[in-house]
Amino acid sequence: MTGGVLAAIRDAIVRGEFAPNQRLVEADLSERFGASRSGVRSALFELANEGLVERVQNRGARVRAVTLDEAIEISEVRMVVEGLCAAKAAERVTAEEITELRGLGTAMRTAVADGHVLRYSELNQTLHGRILRIGGQSAAAGVLERLRAQNVRHQYRLALLPGRPGVSLGEHLAIIDEICARAPDAAERAARRHLLSVIAALKTA
């Protein structure tokens, strides 16, 4: 059951249901997720290893608050790893996957045009996940999952900045174009440009 409650608590943190520095009380989590106290305790230890939770002596666990400097460092690491993943995806993408990526791009364009910021953010995460799977980089997937989870609050804050979704959209469409063109070097550059833009936005937000 530990795996189930681990995923449930992680998902709740990523979705922002628990605020930074919010205490995570084992009894409350056990009741909420229908898990044993020992299962919750094991899940919190694992989430601490992932950097999502911090253990405070004599006070239990709380959601770890990621500073701006940490968010920038995380984005710098993402830039390197996601560039690799985009290049690998461009090498391996199939005709069926090209159609899927184009469809995601169209949906993202529609979400921005309609002002649906949260929908765009969800599609953004879906796109990054698909690129990872297409590229077949399982080791990178684990690294990026943890990094994105730690950085999710800063990402949501950026998504709500006026004009930011439109900028981000163009960057994502460029990544899609280069992967669909099966151009690994260009896809890697496009992914790196996007993360450089994220870093610049974090610094000025």
C-alpha positions, -999 to 999 in steps of 0.1 A, spaced: 0 0 0 30 23 5 34 28 -32 -2 39 -35 -1 64 -7 33 76 -18 19 84 -53 -12 100 -38 7 123 -14 32 132 -41 4 141 -65 -13 162 -39 19 182 -33 25 186 -71 -11 199 -76 -6 224 -48 -32 209 -24 -5 212 3 11 246 7 49 252 11 59 246 48 25 230 56 28 203 82 20 168 70 4 150 100 6 113 97 -28 107 113 -45 132 89 -28 117 59 -37 82 70 -74 91 72 -74 111 40 -57 84 18 -70 53 36 -36 41 44 -19 28 76 2 51 97 33 31 89 26 33 52 22 71 55 55 73 75 74 53 48 59 75 21 70 107 39 105 93 42 106 86 5 93 120 -4 120 135 18 145 117 -3 129 131 -34 132 166 -20 95 173 -18 92 169 20 115 178 48 117 162 82 118 187 112 132 173 144 104 168 170 79 184 146 73 157 120 72 165 83 63 194 62 62 204 25 96 217 15 96 252 2 119 256 -28 137 290 -29 140 310 -61 177 302 -63 170 265 -60 143 269 -87 168 284 -111 193 257 -104 167 230 -110 158 247 -143 195 247 -153 197 210 -148 164 205 -166 178 224 -196 206 199 -200 185 168 -195 155 179 -215 178 190 -243 191 154 -244 156 140 -243 144 162 -272 173 151 -293 166 114 -286 130 119 -294 138 134 -327 159 104 -335 132 79 -326 99 95 -333 74 76 -354 48 88 -379 21 80 -354 39 99 -326 44 129 -349 6 131 -354 2 129 -316 27 157 -310 11 179 -336 -23 173 -320 -8 184 -286 6 215 -302 -28 224 -317 -45 218 -283 -19 241 -266 -25 268 -292 -62 266 -286 -58 267 -248 -37 299 -250 -60 315 -275 -90 308 -252 -71 321 -221 -73 287 -204 -40 289 -184 -44 258 -163 -54 237 -193 -23 250 -211 -2 241 -181 -16 205 -180 -10 201 -218 25 215 -212 32 187 -187 17 161 -211 40 172 -239 71 170 -218 60 135 -207 55 124 -242 89 137 -253 105 117 -225 87 85 -235 94 89 -272 131 95 -264 132 63 -244 154 79 -217 141 61 -186 169 73 -164 162 109 -174 125 104 -167 131 97 -131 154 127 -127 130 151 -144 100 138 -125 117 147 -92 130 181 -105 96 191 -119 78 181 -87 102 203 -66 97 232 -90 60 230 -96 50 260 -76 74 283 -94 62 268 -127 25 276 -119 35 311 -108 52 317 -142 22 303 -160 0 330 -144 23 359 -155 6 381 -181 18 372 -216 39 342 -204 18 314 -219 21 330 -253 59 331 -250 60 296 -237 37 284 -265 60 295 -292 89 278 -276 70 245 -272 58 246 -308 94 250 -319 104 219 -300 75 200 -315 85 212 -350 121 201 -347 113 167 -332 87 161 -360 114 172 -385 136 145 -370 163 171 -364 181 160 -331 205 190 -329 178 215 -336 154 198 -312 180 200 -284 187 237 -291 149 244 -290 145 226 -257 175 245 -242 161 279 -255 128 271 -237 145 264 -204 167 295 -208 135 315 -212 121 299 -181 152 308 -161 150 344 -174 114 346 -164 121 332 -130 147 359 -124 123 387 -133 90 374 -120 
